[in-house]
């Protein structure tokens, strides 16, 4: 039986020697070059190989996902890859295994994918993105996840809010303001979901923002499906929108022009854009709070443990309440 590392600083034992020995155990012999990539939830490294090539390895945070849930993500990405969608699947080793156990950790290996974070400006790029996301959703709709959760108000709004209110992260003089604004914000989220009605859920990327897209001359490549889950299609579209309402309306129309080339879009989901943004804001604060004992988090988010952070979140959520009351963006 594998012993998982479950203490409050789960990566404290993840030394370079453990990483390189783990790779060596599956026949990947490094030349010692090890570069930590930008990841907080897991630990991700670019590793130089003895033949001068590179691979990327991800060491998963213990207890975040079950082994079955990680393998389900791997299978989904492989399914997309086999349908010629530009994603980066985990590499199989041994008995076709994509998740390997070593020294109390679980890890996977991926080909290194080049590219740059895209600047999503202009009709052509947005339509291109829309087409590829639609192709992901067409595959995602073929069957549901069994091991991964659904994005809903309970696990992205109610539970994170309760965690923050119960664990002394919010300054005492702001806690009632935060309690009130989140209560009203979640009431607004529920009204948005009621207006949308019973929309279809499917397998999603789940965290489809520009930082998880690498752009090359051949177009976008989608990486890091770690947050993949069931949810409405608009979840993979709204995070690509930016600017004021007028700018987002133009961007959304371009995205959906490309999207509808490959998959239908239920316009009722437009009611969910600001509701999903509101859920993400609450969930994001709780995510940092849950990881605060991980030394990487205070270093990366030093402003989290300050009154100013919570003042800004209260203002932000008040703005979201107003946006949810404005109604959905309009399609051309």
C-alpha positions as semicolon CSV with decimal commas, in nm:
position;residue;x (nm);y (nm);z (nm)
1;X;0,000;0,000;0,000
2;X;0,128;0,347;-0,090
3;X;0,167;0,584;0,205
4;X;0,048;0,930;0,106
5;X;0,207;1,245;0,240
6;X;-0,084;1,422;0,413
7;X;0,068;1,680;0,647
8;X;-0,005;2,051;0,625
9;X;0,305;2,110;0,414
10;X;0,270;1,813;0,178
11;X;0,551;1,913;-0,055
12;X;0,815;1,973;0,213
13;X;0,956;1,626;0,145
14;X;0,961;1,672;-0,233
15;X;1,332;1,727;-0,287
16;X;1,514;1,738;-0,622
17;X;1,657;1,394;-0,547
18;X;1,310;1,246;-0,501
19;X;1,191;1,405;-0,825
20;X;1,486;1,283;-1,029
21;X;1,486;0,936;-0,868
22;X;1,114;0,903;-0,939
23;X;1,174;0,980;-1,305
24;X;1,473;0,747;-1,315
25;X;1,252;0,465;-1,181
26;X;1,042;0,476;-1,500
27;X;1,339;0,500;-1,733
28;X;1,357;0,878;-1,771
29;X;1,720;0,968;-1,703
30;X;1,780;1,336;-1,633
31;X;2,091;1,541;-1,689
32;X;2,010;1,729;-1,366
33;X;1,838;2,034;-1,517
34;X;1,526;2,101;-1,309
35;X;1,311;2,413;-1,346
36;X;1,004;2,475;-1,128
37;X;0,712;2,600;-1,336
38;X;0,433;2,830;-1,222
39;X;0,202;2,606;-1,020
40;X;0,078;2,631;-0,661
41;X;-0,185;2,360;-0,628
42;X;0,055;2,091;-0,750
43;X;0,428;2,100;-0,817
44;X;0,527;2,107;-1,183
45;X;0,880;2,093;-1,322
46;X;1,051;2,108;-1,657
47;X;1,325;1,847;-1,652
48;X;1,620;1,814;-1,886
49;X;1,685;1,462;-2,015
50;X;2,018;1,294;-2,080
51;X;1,948;1,307;-2,456
52;X;1,915;1,691;-2,432
53;X;1,534;1,683;-2,467
54;X;1,287;1,806;-2,204
55;X;0,981;1,665;-2,031
56;X;0,736;1,817;-1,785
57;X;0,642;1,630;-1,469
58;X;0,356;1,707;-1,231
59;X;0,357;1,592;-0,867
60;X;-0,002;1,598;-0,743
61;X;-0,107;1,754;-0,416
62;X;-0,190;1,466;-0,179
63;X;-0,560;1,415;-0,108
64;X;-0,686;1,681;-0,348
65;X;-0,809;1,428;-0,604
66;X;-0,855;1,056;-0,568
67;X;-0,644;0,838;-0,793
68;X;-0,960;0,746;-0,986
69;X;-1,040;1,116;-1,045
70;X;-0,689;1,187;-1,176
71;X;-0,705;0,889;-1,410
72;X;-1,046;1,006;-1,531
73;X;-0,893;1,343;-1,621
74;X;-0,608;1,167;-1,804
75;X;-0,857;0,955;-1,999
76;X;-1,056;1,263;-2,102
77;X;-0,747;1,445;-2,227
78;X;-0,637;1,133;-2,416
79;X;-0,983;1,114;-2,572
80;X;-0,948;1,473;-2,688
81;X;-0,597;1,408;-2,821
82;X;-0,716;1,110;-3,022
83;X;-0,980;1,337;-3,177
84;X;-0,696;1,565;-3,294
85;X;-0,774;1,843;-3,050
86;X;-0,455;2,027;-2,945
87;X;-0,411;1,912;-2,584
88;X;-0,116;1,757;-2,401
89;X;-0,195;1,408;-2,263
90;X;-0,004;1,231;-1,988
91;X;0,256;0,985;-2,114
92;X;0,202;0,613;-2,036
93;X;0,468;0,399;-1,867
94;X;0,496;0,036;-1,768
95;X;0,157;-0,130;-1,801
96;X;0,017;0,175;-1,981
97;X;0,004;0,369;-1,654
98;X;-0,017;0,751;-1,664
99;X;-0,010;0,799;-1,286
100;X;0,297;0,673;-1,101
101;X;0,358;0,638;-0,726
102;X;0,693;0,718;-0,568
103;X;0,800;0,807;-0,212
104;X;0,447;0,889;-0,100
105;X;0,367;1,108;-0,401
106;X;0,174;1,054;-0,722
107;X;0,317;1,202;-1,041
108;X;0,270;1,209;-1,416
109;X;0,488;1,301;-1,711
110;X;0,396;1,511;-2,012
111;X;0,569;1,615;-2,334
112;X;0,694;1,971;-2,317
113;X;0,462;2,196;-2,518
114;X;0,602;2,524;-2,644
115;X;0,400;2,837;-2,696
116;X;0,309;3,168;-2,538
117;X;0,012;3,296;-2,341
118;X;-0,224;3,435;-2,606
119;X;-0,336;3,792;-2,638
120;X;-0,698;3,731;-2,729
121;X;-0,752;4,037;-2,941
122;X;-0,931;4,045;-3,272
123;X;-1,200;3,842;-3,436
124;X;-0,975;3,576;-3,588
125;X;-0,815;3,456;-3,263
126;X;-1,143;3,456;-3,073
127;X;-1,323;3,257;-3,342
128;X;-1,029;3,015;-3,348
129;X;-1,058;2,970;-2,972
130;X;-1,433;2,923;-2,999
131;X;-1,393;2,645;-3,256
132;X;-1,149;2,448;-3,045
133;X;-1,348;2,488;-2,722
134;X;-1,656;2,366;-2,909
135;X;-1,465;2,059;-3,021
136;X;-1,364;1,991;-2,659
137;X;-1,728;2,023;-2,556
138;X;-1,852;1,799;-2,836
139;X;-1,632;1,522;-2,693
140;X;-1,708;1,625;-2,336
141;X;-2,081;1,582;-2,395
142;X;-2,049;1,218;-2,505
143;X;-2,047;1,083;-2,149
144;X;-2,029;1,225;-1,796
145;X;-1,751;1,215;-1,543
146;X;-1,813;0,958;-1,272
147;X;-1,531;1,051;-1,032
148;X;-1,514;1,428;-1,074
149;X;-1,762;1,676;-0,926
150;X;-2,005;1,920;-1,086
151;X;-1,950;2,294;-1,064
152;X;-2,247;2,410;-0,858
153;X;-2,349;2,674;-0,605
154;X;-2,301;2,442;-0,309
155;X;-1,937;2,347;-0,366
156;X;-1,820;2,669;-0,531
157;X;-2,019;2,917;-0,320
158;X;-2,191;2,799;-0,002
159;X;-1,916;2,570;0,127
160;X;-1,622;2,806;0,054
161;X;-1,812;3,094;0,215
162;X;-1,878;2,886;0,527
163;X;-1,511;2,788;0,544
164;X;-1,392;3,148;0,529
165;X;-1,640;3,267;0,791
166;X;-1,550;2,984;1,029
167;X;-1,171;2,998;1,015
168;X;-1,064;3,349;1,121
169;X;-0,918;3,466;0,793
170;X;-1,139;3,774;0,767
171;X;-1,053;4,067;1,000
172;X;-1,302;4,098;1,286
173;X;-1,416;4,446;1,183
174;X;-1,496;4,324;0,830
175;X;-1,651;3,985;0,897
176;X;-2,011;4,106;0,917
177;X;-1,972;4,308;0,596
178;X;-1,827;4,001;0,425
179;X;-2,101;3,778;0,566
180;X;-2,369;4,013;0,435
181;X;-2,221;4,077;0,091
182;X;-2,160;3,707;0,025
183;X;-2,513;3,623;0,137
184;X;-2,658;3,877;-0,108
185;X;-2,413;3,772;-0,380
186;X;-2,513;3,407;-0,353
187;X;-2,880;3,506;-0,358
188;X;-2,801;3,680;-0,688
189;X;-2,621;3,369;-0,815
190;X;-2,926;3,157;-0,736
191;X;-3,154;3,396;-0,924
192;X;-2,923;3,377;-1,227
193;X;-2,934;2,998;-1,221
194;X;-3,312;3,010;-1,188
195;X;-3,337;3,239;-1,493
196;X;-3,111;3,007;-1,691
197;X;-3,323;2,705;-1,604
198;X;-3,202;2,348;-1,634
199;X;-2,898;2,382;-1,861
200;X;-2,692;2,089;-1,983
201;X;-2,371;1,996;-1,803
202;X;-2,075;1,830;-1,972
203;X;-1,710;1,751;-1,919
204;X;-1,516;2,078;-1,924
205;X;-1,162;2,205;-1,915
206;X;-1,287;2,385;-1,604
207;X;-1,016;2,652;-1,575
208;X;-0,999;2,780;-1,932
209;X;-0,829;3,116;-1,884
210;X;-0,545;3,246;-2,103
211;X;-0,275;3,118;-1,864
212;X;-0,381;2,761;-1,943
213;X;-0,355;2,814;-2,319
214;X;-0,030;2,810;-2,514
215;X;-0,042;2,977;-2,854
216;X;0,179;2,878;-3,146
217;X;0,169;2,950;-3,519
218;X;-0,063;2,649;-3,541
219;X;-0,309;2,802;-3,295
220;X;-0,400;2,726;-2,932
221;X;-0,291;2,430;-2,723
222;X;-0,491;2,362;-2,407
223;X;-0,295;2,254;-2,101
224;X;-0,361;2,175;-1,733
225;X;-0,696;1,998;-1,708
226;X;-0,643;1,960;-1,332
227;X;-0,971;2,146;-1,259
228;X;-1,169;1,952;-1,516
229;X;-1,523;1,877;-1,396
230;X;-1,885;1,872;-1,504
231;X;-2,050;2,208;-1,568
232;X;-2,225;2,433;-1,820
233;X;-2,044;2,511;-2,145
234;X;-2,023;2,884;-2,066
235;X;-1,773;2,805;-1,787
236;X;-1,503;2,746;-2,052
237;X;-1,591;3,068;-2,236
238;X;-1,650;3,345;-1,986
239;X;-1,293;3,352;-1,851
240;X;-1,174;3,456;-2,197
241;X;-1,378;3,777;-2,176
242;X;-1,231;4,102;-2,045
243;X;-1,296;4,474;-2,037
244;X;-1,626;4,654;-1,999
245;X;-1,968;4,521;-2,095
246;X;-1,947;4,648;-2,452
247;X;-1,603;4,493;-2,506
248;X;-1,710;4,160;-2,357
249;X;-2,019;4,157;-2,579
250;X;-1,803;4,188;-2,891
251;X;-1,560;3,921;-2,767
252;X;-1,840;3,681;-2,678
253;X;-2,000;3,716;-3,020
254;X;-1,669;3,635;-3,189
255;X;-1,614;3,332;-2,962
256;X;-1,962;3,199;-3,031
257;X;-1,930;3,253;-3,405
258;X;-1,645;3,002;-3,398
259;X;-1,805;2,783;-3,132
260;X;-2,127;2,728;-3,323
261;X;-1,928;2,593;-3,617
262;X;-1,881;2,270;-3,419
263;X;-2,133;2,267;-3,135
264;X;-2,466;2,421;-3,038
265;X;-2,480;2,687;-2,768
266;X;-2,776;2,729;-2,535
267;X;-2,827;3,106;-2,504
268;X;-2,989;3,062;-2,162
269;X;-2,636;3,005;-2,031
270;X;-2,564;3,376;-2,083
271;X;-2,748;3,431;-1,754
272;X;-2,467;3,239;-1,581
273;X;-2,164;3,448;-1,680
274;X;-2,162;3,688;-1,386
275;X;-2,297;3,419;-1,152
276;X;-2,002;3,192;-1,235
277;X;-1,761;3,484;-1,197
278;X;-1,908;3,549;-0,851
279;X;-1,867;3,185;-0,750
280;X;-1,507;3,188;-0,869
281;X;-1,427;3,495;-0,659
282;X;-1,558;3,333;-0,341
283;X;-1,401;2,997;-0,420
284;X;-1,063;3,158;-0,500
285;X;-1,037;3,325;-0,157
286;X;-1,124;2,997;0,013
287;X;-0,868;2,812;-0,200
288;X;-0,589;3,042;-0,078
289;X;-0,714;3,010;0,280
290;X;-0,712;2,630;0,267
291;X;-0,353;2,631;0,140
292;X;-0,218;2,899;0,376
293;X;-0,006;2,645;0,567
294;X;0,174;2,559;0,244
295;X;0,484;2,787;0,252
296;X;0,441;2,863;-0,118
297;X;0,114;3,046;-0,057
298;X;0,218;3,325;0,186
299;X;0,511;3,391;-0,047
300;X;0,293;3,405;-0,357
301;X;-0,005;3,588;-0,204
302;X;0,139;3,817;0,070
303;X;-0,155;4,055;0,038
304;X;-0,409;3,784;0,131
305;X;-0,355;3,822;0,504
306;X;-0,428;4,198;0,509
307;X;-0,742;4,406;0,573
308;X;-0,704;4,566;0,230
309;X;-0,751;4,232;0,057
310;X;-1,087;4,173;0,227
311;X;-1,200;4,532;0,174
312;X;-1,134;4,488;-0,197
313;X;-1,324;4,157;-0,204
314;X;-1,626;4,319;-0,041
315;X;-1,626;4,597;-0,300
316;X;-1,576;4,343;-0,579
317;X;-1,871;4,133;-0,467
318;X;-2,094;4,441;-0,439
319;X;-2,006;4,516;-0,800
320;X;-2,093;4,158;-0,893
321;X;-2,435;4,193;-0,732
322;X;-2,501;4,493;-0,954
323;X;-2,373;4,312;-1,264
324;X;-2,595;4,011;-1,201
325;X;-2,893;4,244;-1,184
326;X;-2,809;4,400;-1,523
327;X;-2,905;4,093;-1,720
328;X;-2,702;3,887;-1,968
329;X;-2,476;4,002;-2,248
330;X;-2,650;4,026;-2,583
331;X;-2,571;3,825;-2,892
332;X;-2,561;3,982;-3,237
